[in-house]
Amino acid sequence: MKKVLKILTTTLLCIGVLSGCGSSLPEGIEQNTNVKGKITINGSTSMEKLSNSIAEVFMQRYPKVMVIPQFTGSSAGIEAVLNGTSDIGNSSRALKQSEIEKGIVENIVALDGIAVIVDAKNPVSDLTLEQVRDIYEGKIRNWKELGGKDMGIVVIGREAGSGTRSAFEEIIDAENKCDYSQEIESTGAVVGKVEATEGAIGYVSLDVLHSSTAKPVKINGFEPNAENIKNGTYAISRPFVMATKGQIEEQSEAVQELFKFLKTEDGKMIIEKVGLINVD
């Protein structure tokens, strides 16, 4: 219930901010708010807040379109697009070459940082990328090796198939090498586990930090924030992808309108309000 209320609060904030505003598009592109249809979205749990906020505001602007988001993980979302059960596959990682070869198109709609978090009482506040890799590969098992307490490290990660896990492991160069104490199936559950477990470490989407008591650590001296992700100094970042089977212009009119909306000032504002970074 707490998670639902957080998502609802963010959505209502977006609607409140955007009410009465225009939806200006780049010159030469026009919207058709009379379009009818249904848009099904499936995929990344890390993109839940973004997808729900977009769906609510888009359906206000396009009252004849129903947007139905589901959140089953990045790989499942891509598979849903491939088998025709979903129009859009949300992926919180870059597409694999094997997916692209099957005709899936990588439409990057935002950038996100992956924050490394520890419990609030942990005195360690800065790690190198190599130290993060060594923790997750099981080479460092006690916080005293990193200047912290004499306490074992509880290594928390996402489940196999998670876009966050795939992106994180690729960035730290530890694909299929991580030695997890526990694998968890959603971003919110990772946050809750780290908050409640002394000595725990985990990784989560940057946009959940504002509502968490877990402590984000610096990586190579740089904080996980929008400015450092934009300028490239924060090392652990990834794209948020709304994948389609074929190019956007090959999709239904309703889906095309959704992608147009994301390019408006209002669409960009939603992306910023949920803590993500616009790609334009």
KENU-127237 format. One record per residue (C-alpha): residue in three letters; x, y, z. Coordinates in Angstrom, 2 decimals. Last residue first. Layout:
<recs>
<rec 'ALA',<X,Y,Z>>
...
</recs>
This chain:
<recs>
<rec 'ASP',<17.18,15.61,-25.68>>
<rec 'VAL',<17.79,12.47,-23.55>>
<rec 'ASN',<15.75,13.66,-20.59>>
<rec 'ILE',<17.00,12.64,-17.15>>
<rec 'LEU',<14.95,10.79,-14.53>>
<rec 'GLY',<13.67,11.79,-11.10>>
<rec 'VAL',<9.94,11.21,-11.55>>
<rec 'LYS',<9.41,14.95,-12.10>>
<rec 'GLU',<12.10,15.06,-14.80>>
<rec 'ILE',<10.41,12.46,-17.00>>
<rec 'ILE',<7.05,14.13,-16.43>>
<rec 'MET',<8.52,17.47,-17.52>>
<rec 'LYS',<9.81,15.93,-20.74>>
<rec 'GLY',<6.30,14.79,-21.58>>
<rec 'ASP',<4.93,18.25,-20.84>>
<rec 'GLU',<7.57,19.92,-23.02>>
<rec 'THR',<6.54,17.59,-25.81>>
<rec 'LYS',<8.78,14.74,-26.97>>
<rec 'LEU',<7.04,12.14,-24.78>>
<rec 'PHE',<3.73,13.15,-26.35>>
<rec 'LYS',<5.02,12.20,-29.80>>
<rec 'PHE',<5.92,8.75,-28.46>>
<rec 'LEU',<2.39,8.35,-27.14>>
<rec 'GLU',<0.95,9.59,-30.43>>
<rec 'GLN',<2.83,6.88,-32.33>>
<rec 'VAL',<1.41,4.29,-29.96>>
<rec 'ALA',<-2.13,5.53,-30.64>>
<rec 'GLU',<-1.59,5.56,-34.40>>
<rec 'SER',<-0.54,1.94,-34.29>>
<rec 'GLN',<3.15,1.17,-34.88>>
<rec 'GLU',<5.19,1.32,-38.10>>
<rec 'GLU',<6.16,4.96,-37.50>>
<rec 'ILE',<7.76,3.90,-34.23>>
<rec 'GLN',<10.14,1.53,-36.05>>
<rec 'GLY',<9.73,-2.24,-35.82>>
<rec 'LYS',<8.76,-4.32,-32.83>>
<rec 'THR',<8.84,-1.62,-30.20>>
<rec 'ALA',<11.07,-0.88,-27.21>>
<rec 'MET',<10.48,1.79,-24.59>>
<rec 'VAL',<14.03,2.05,-23.26>>
<rec 'PHE',<15.37,3.64,-20.09>>
<rec 'PRO',<19.09,4.07,-20.65>>
<rec 'ARG',<21.77,3.32,-18.07>>
<rec 'SER',<24.04,4.88,-15.43>>
<rec 'ILE',<26.80,3.67,-13.11>>
<rec 'ALA',<29.93,5.80,-13.63>>
<rec 'TYR',<28.98,9.17,-12.22>>
<rec 'THR',<31.33,11.58,-14.00>>
<rec 'GLY',<29.50,11.41,-17.34>>
<rec 'ASN',<28.39,15.03,-17.54>>
<rec 'LYS',<24.71,14.09,-17.64>>
<rec 'ILE',<25.08,11.46,-14.91>>
<rec 'ASN',<26.95,13.89,-12.65>>
<rec 'GLU',<24.26,16.56,-13.08>>
<rec 'ALA',<21.40,14.13,-12.54>>
<rec 'ASN',<22.70,12.74,-9.25>>
<rec 'PRO',<24.58,9.68,-8.01>>
<rec 'GLU',<27.41,11.37,-6.09>>
<rec 'PHE',<30.96,11.32,-7.41>>
<rec 'GLY',<34.09,10.32,-5.50>>
<rec 'ASN',<34.86,7.17,-7.50>>
<rec 'ILE',<31.30,6.06,-6.80>>
<rec 'LYS',<29.58,7.96,-3.99>>
<rec 'VAL',<27.35,5.98,-1.69>>
<rec 'PRO',<23.57,6.19,-1.50>>
<rec 'LYS',<22.22,5.82,2.05>>
<rec 'ALA',<18.98,3.95,2.70>>
<rec 'THR',<16.22,6.09,4.22>>
<rec 'SER',<14.29,6.00,0.94>>
<rec 'SER',<11.73,8.30,-0.67>>
<rec 'HIS',<14.17,10.62,-2.46>>
<rec 'LEU',<16.29,7.67,-3.52>>
<rec 'VAL',<13.66,5.98,-5.70>>
<rec 'ASP',<14.58,7.90,-8.89>>
<rec 'LEU',<18.17,6.66,-8.94>>
<rec 'SER',<17.17,3.09,-9.80>>
<rec 'VAL',<18.45,0.61,-7.27>>
<rec 'TYR',<21.57,-1.25,-6.21>>
<rec 'GLY',<22.17,-3.08,-2.94>>
<rec 'ILE',<24.45,-3.25,0.09>>
<rec 'ALA',<23.57,-4.69,3.48>>
<rec 'GLY',<25.64,-4.38,6.66>>
<rec 'GLU',<22.63,-3.82,8.89>>
<rec 'THR',<19.48,-5.03,7.17>>
<rec 'ALA',<16.21,-3.05,7.33>>
<rec 'GLU',<17.00,-0.25,4.89>>
<rec 'VAL',<18.78,-2.68,2.56>>
<rec 'LYS',<15.78,-5.01,2.48>>
<rec 'GLY',<13.28,-2.20,1.96>>
<rec 'VAL',<15.27,-0.70,-0.92>>
<rec 'VAL',<15.60,-4.10,-2.61>>
<rec 'ALA',<11.85,-4.67,-2.16>>
<rec 'GLY',<11.07,-1.37,-3.84>>
<rec 'THR',<13.23,-2.21,-6.85>>
<rec 'SER',<11.54,-5.55,-7.39>>
<rec 'GLU',<12.28,-9.28,-7.55>>
<rec 'ILE',<14.99,-9.80,-4.94>>
<rec 'GLU',<18.13,-11.96,-5.08>>
<rec 'GLN',<19.81,-12.62,-1.73>>
<rec 'SER',<23.36,-13.20,-0.54>>
<rec 'TYR',<24.50,-12.62,-4.09>>
<rec 'ASP',<27.83,-13.81,-5.51>>
<rec 'CYS',<28.13,-11.93,-8.79>>
<rec 'LYS',<30.10,-13.42,-11.68>>
<rec 'ASN',<27.40,-13.73,-14.36>>
<rec 'GLU',<28.33,-10.26,-15.69>>
<rec 'ALA',<30.83,-8.58,-13.38>>
<rec 'ASP',<32.21,-5.73,-15.47>>
<rec 'ILE',<30.85,-2.97,-13.20>>
<rec 'ILE',<28.75,-1.60,-16.07>>
<rec 'GLU',<27.63,-5.03,-17.29>>
<rec 'GLU',<26.59,-6.18,-13.81>>
<rec 'PHE',<24.57,-3.01,-13.24>>
<rec 'ALA',<22.85,-3.09,-16.63>>
<rec 'SER',<21.80,-6.73,-16.31>>
<rec 'ARG',<20.71,-6.31,-12.70>>
<rec 'THR',<18.64,-3.23,-13.48>>
<rec 'GLY',<17.11,-4.93,-16.50>>
<rec 'SER',<15.99,-7.83,-14.31>>
<rec 'GLY',<16.09,-11.19,-16.07>>
<rec 'ALA',<17.83,-12.96,-13.18>>
<rec 'GLU',<16.63,-11.46,-9.89>>
<rec 'ARG',<17.92,-8.22,-8.38>>
<rec 'GLY',<20.77,-7.89,-5.94>>
<rec 'ILE',<21.60,-7.77,-2.23>>
<rec 'VAL',<25.08,-8.54,-0.88>>
<rec 'VAL',<25.09,-8.71,2.92>>
<rec 'ILE',<28.57,-7.55,3.88>>
<rec 'GLY',<29.92,-8.94,7.14>>
<rec 'MET',<30.76,-6.53,9.93>>
<rec 'ASP',<33.95,-5.20,11.46>>
<rec 'LYS',<32.83,-1.63,10.89>>
<rec 'GLY',<33.91,0.48,7.94>>
<rec 'GLY',<37.22,1.43,6.35>>
<rec 'LEU',<36.71,-0.68,3.24>>
<rec 'GLU',<38.26,-3.93,4.50>>
<rec 'LYS',<36.33,-3.32,7.75>>
<rec 'TRP',<33.11,-3.71,5.71>>
<rec 'ASN',<33.67,-7.47,5.43>>
<rec 'ARG',<33.22,-9.74,2.41>>
<rec 'ILE',<35.52,-8.34,-0.27>>
<rec 'LYS',<36.28,-10.86,-3.04>>
<rec 'GLY',<32.65,-11.99,-3.16>>
<rec 'GLU',<32.05,-10.98,-6.80>>
<rec 'TYR',<29.62,-8.28,-5.67>>
<rec 'ILE',<32.04,-6.80,-3.17>>
<rec 'ASP',<34.95,-6.95,-5.63>>
<rec 'ARG',<32.87,-5.18,-8.30>>
<rec 'VAL',<31.91,-2.41,-5.87>>
<rec 'GLN',<35.55,-2.07,-4.88>>
<rec 'GLU',<36.56,-1.78,-8.54>>
<rec 'LEU',<33.96,0.94,-9.12>>
<rec 'THR',<35.52,2.84,-6.24>>
<rec 'LEU',<33.54,3.31,-3.07>>
<rec 'ASP',<32.51,6.36,-1.02>>
<rec 'SER',<30.20,6.69,1.99>>
<rec 'VAL',<31.23,3.94,4.41>>
<rec 'PRO',<29.89,4.84,7.87>>
<rec 'ASN',<26.97,2.34,7.62>>
<rec 'LYS',<24.15,3.49,9.88>>
<rec 'ALA',<21.81,4.40,6.98>>
<rec 'ASP',<21.97,0.95,5.39>>
<rec 'VAL',<23.84,0.83,2.08>>
<rec 'ILE',<22.92,1.95,-1.42>>
<rec 'VAL',<24.57,1.79,-4.85>>
<rec 'ALA',<22.60,4.08,-7.13>>
<rec 'ILE',<21.85,3.13,-10.71>>
<rec 'GLY',<21.47,6.33,-12.69>>
<rec 'ASP',<18.70,6.78,-15.19>>
<rec 'LEU',<18.50,8.18,-18.70>>
<rec 'ALA',<15.26,8.78,-20.57>>
<rec 'VAL',<13.20,7.86,-23.65>>
<rec 'ILE',<15.57,5.53,-25.50>>
<rec 'ASN',<13.68,3.80,-28.32>>
<rec 'GLU',<15.57,0.55,-29.00>>
<rec 'VAL',<13.88,-1.23,-31.89>>
<rec 'ILE',<13.14,-4.97,-31.73>>
<rec 'GLY',<13.44,-6.65,-35.13>>
<rec 'LYS',<14.79,-10.05,-34.10>>
<rec 'GLU',<18.37,-8.89,-34.69>>
<rec 'ILE',<17.80,-6.15,-32.13>>
<rec 'GLU',<16.96,-8.77,-29.51>>
<rec 'SER',<20.13,-10.79,-30.24>>
<rec 'GLN',<22.18,-7.59,-30.09>>
<rec 'LYS',<20.94,-7.03,-26.56>>
<rec 'LEU',<18.89,-3.95,-25.84>>
<rec 'ALA',<20.25,-1.35,-23.45>>
<rec 'ARG',<18.91,-1.70,-19.93>>
<rec 'SER',<15.84,-0.58,-18.02>>
<rec 'SER',<13.61,-2.15,-20.64>>
<rec 'ASN',<9.95,-1.33,-21.15>>
<rec 'GLY',<8.42,-3.35,-23.96>>
<rec 'ILE',<5.75,-1.52,-25.95>>
<rec 'ASP',<2.83,-2.90,-27.95>>
<rec 'SER',<2.40,-6.02,-25.82>>
<rec 'THR',<1.14,-9.54,-26.52>>
<rec 'GLY',<2.76,-9.70,-29.96>>
<rec 'ASN',<5.27,-12.45,-29.28>>
<rec 'LEU',<8.27,-10.16,-29.70>>
<rec 'VAL',<6.70,-7.33,-27.74>>
<rec 'ALA',<5.96,-9.67,-24.84>>
<rec 'GLU',<9.52,-11.05,-25.04>>
<rec 'ILE',<10.90,-7.53,-24.64>>
<rec 'GLY',<8.72,-7.01,-21.59>>
<rec 'ALA',<9.76,-10.33,-20.08>>
<rec 'SER',<13.41,-9.34,-20.48>>
<rec 'SER',<12.81,-6.02,-18.76>>
<rec 'GLY',<10.81,-7.28,-15.78>>
<rec 'THR',<7.13,-8.10,-15.14>>
<rec 'PHE',<5.59,-4.66,-14.77>>
<rec 'GLN',<2.29,-4.07,-16.56>>
<rec 'PRO',<1.00,-0.83,-18.08>>
<rec 'ILE',<-2.43,-0.48,-19.76>>
<rec 'VAL',<-3.00,2.75,-21.69>>
<rec 'MET',<-6.59,3.30,-22.89>>
<rec 'VAL',<-7.03,5.88,-25.67>>
<rec 'LYS',<-10.23,7.86,-26.32>>
<rec 'PRO',<-9.47,10.42,-23.60>>
<rec 'TYR',<-6.15,11.47,-25.20>>
<rec 'ARG',<-4.97,14.36,-23.00>>
<rec 'GLN',<-6.24,12.79,-19.81>>
<rec 'MET',<-5.11,9.38,-21.02>>
<rec 'PHE',<-1.61,10.79,-21.59>>
<rec 'VAL',<-1.47,12.20,-18.06>>
<rec 'GLU',<-2.35,8.90,-16.39>>
<rec 'ALA',<-0.26,6.73,-18.71>>
<rec 'ILE',<2.83,8.92,-18.41>>
<rec 'SER',<2.70,8.84,-14.62>>
<rec 'ASN',<2.17,5.08,-14.54>>
<rec 'SER',<5.02,4.47,-16.97>>
<rec 'LEU',<7.52,6.68,-15.14>>
<rec 'LYS',<6.74,5.20,-11.72>>
<rec 'GLU',<6.89,1.65,-13.06>>
<rec 'MET',<10.14,2.06,-15.00>>
<rec 'SER',<12.24,0.20,-12.42>>
<rec 'THR',<9.72,-2.66,-12.63>>
<rec 'SER',<10.81,-3.14,-16.24>>
<rec 'GLY',<8.43,-4.70,-18.72>>
<rec 'ASN',<4.99,-4.44,-20.28>>
<rec 'ILE',<3.05,-1.69,-22.04>>
<rec 'THR',<-0.28,-2.19,-23.80>>
<rec 'ILE',<-1.74,0.72,-25.75>>
<rec 'LYS',<-5.45,0.76,-26.60>>
<rec 'GLY',<-7.28,2.69,-29.29>>
<rec 'LYS',<-8.72,5.98,-30.48>>
<rec 'VAL',<-7.04,9.14,-31.85>>
<rec 'ASN',<-8.87,12.38,-31.12>>
<rec 'THR',<-5.78,13.95,-29.52>>
<rec 'ASN',<-4.04,14.08,-32.90>>
<rec 'GLN',<-0.65,15.68,-32.35>>
<rec 'GLU',<1.38,17.56,-34.93>>
<rec 'ILE',<5.10,17.47,-35.71>>
<rec 'GLY',<6.66,20.07,-38.04>>
<rec 'GLU',<8.24,22.21,-35.31>>
<rec 'PRO',<9.12,20.34,-32.15>>
<rec 'LEU',<6.05,19.80,-30.01>>
<rec 'SER',<4.25,22.07,-27.55>>
<rec 'SER',<1.88,20.29,-25.22>>
<rec 'GLY',<0.28,23.27,-23.53>>
<rec 'CYS',<-0.21,23.64,-19.81>>
<rec 'GLY',<-3.60,23.79,-18.10>>
<rec 'SER',<-2.86,20.86,-15.89>>
<rec 'LEU',<0.79,19.87,-16.20>>
<rec 'VAL',<1.95,20.53,-12.65>>
<rec 'GLY',<-1.17,19.03,-11.14>>
<rec 'ILE',<-1.04,15.95,-13.37>>
<rec 'CYS',<2.62,15.38,-12.53>>
<rec 'LEU',<1.97,15.82,-8.82>>
<rec 'LEU',<-0.99,13.45,-9.03>>
<rec 'THR',<1.26,10.83,-10.65>>
<rec 'THR',<3.97,11.25,-8.02>>
<rec 'THR',<1.44,10.94,-5.20>>
<rec 'LEU',<-0.11,7.86,-6.84>>
<rec 'ILE',<3.29,6.18,-7.13>>
<rec 'LYS',<4.06,6.89,-3.48>>
<rec 'LEU',<0.61,5.71,-2.42>>
<rec 'VAL',<1.06,2.44,-4.31>>
<rec 'LYS',<4.41,1.84,-2.59>>
<rec 'LYS',<2.86,2.38,0.85>>
<rec 'MET',<0.00,0.00,0.00>>
</recs>
